[in-house]
Amino acid sequence: MPYAGGEAPEVGDYVKNQWEQPGTVTRVHAARAGQERISVRWDDGGADLPLAPAEEFTLLSRKPTPHGMP
């Protein structure tokens, strides 16, 4: 599943969970089409989240892709 807002997850995305805890996506794993799971490195230095459903997160920001790149 995509994030709560419908966006497809990408490595480097800045996200938050339901408790407003922000972090950066370090890995995206697609078990099956539409079943994305992500790993997150938390800003507060807590233990990295191994894999969780992307739908449990909200995208806060994403680095723009360089011009001409997909």
Secondary structure, 3 states (H helix, E strand, C coil): CCCCCCCCCCCCCEEECCCCCEEEEEEEEECCCCCEEEEEEECCCCCCEEEEEHHHCEEEECCCCCCCCC
